[in-house]
């Protein structure tokens, strides 16, 4: 599975804003530095996330960006579909792969491809950014733990 750089940046932005959800607005320069994203490109990603109603902004010296809703109500699939529209179709397998009145598949792989897309959608549509935060915290605590022994 290949995810575009734009999509990776969008996921990173939402995760970063999730980490600061209770702390208020995040300045674009801080976000760019923490996530190592060029600020000019980050502006474009944030604009798209804002149009998709995932982030909001406030202008001015005390301005910045924040999530529109809590991290537990933003799913990974929401961000992927917004940032990389070509990655997954919205109605299952692309209609070009379906033919005839009864929408019979053109080849024997149709069912398999549909199952793969359905499985991927099932996962990304059921994992919130709150869950990603928990996973990231667990990974960081494992990395920082001095109790790891290697043989």
C-alpha positions, 0 to 999 in steps of 0.5 A: 500500500502506497500513501502519498507524501501529502497524505503522510503530512496530513496524517502527521498534522492531525496527530500533532494537533491531537497531541495539543488538542487540550492546550489550545492553538498551535502555531504553523511554525511550531508544527512545521518544525516538530513534524519536519514539514516545509512551511509553504507546503504545510500551509497548503495541507492545512488549507485542505484540512480546513476545507475538509472541516478537520481543522480550524484556524485563528488569525493574528499574533495569538493565532494558530490551528486546532482540531474542529472536534476531539481526536477520538472523533476523527478517524484515520480514514477521514484524513486519508480520503481528504488528502489522497482522494485517489487512494480509495474510491468512495463507493468500493471498487472503481466503476470502470472495473464493473460492466453490464446491467447486473454490474458483473465483474470483468475478471475473476479478481473483482471480488478479491479487490473488493474484499481488500478495499473493504478490509482496508476501509474497515480498519482506517474507518475505525481507528481514531487519532486518540487510538493513534496517540495511545499507540504512539505513547506505548511505543515511546514508553517501550523505547525509553524503557531501560528494561529491554534485554537483547540476546 
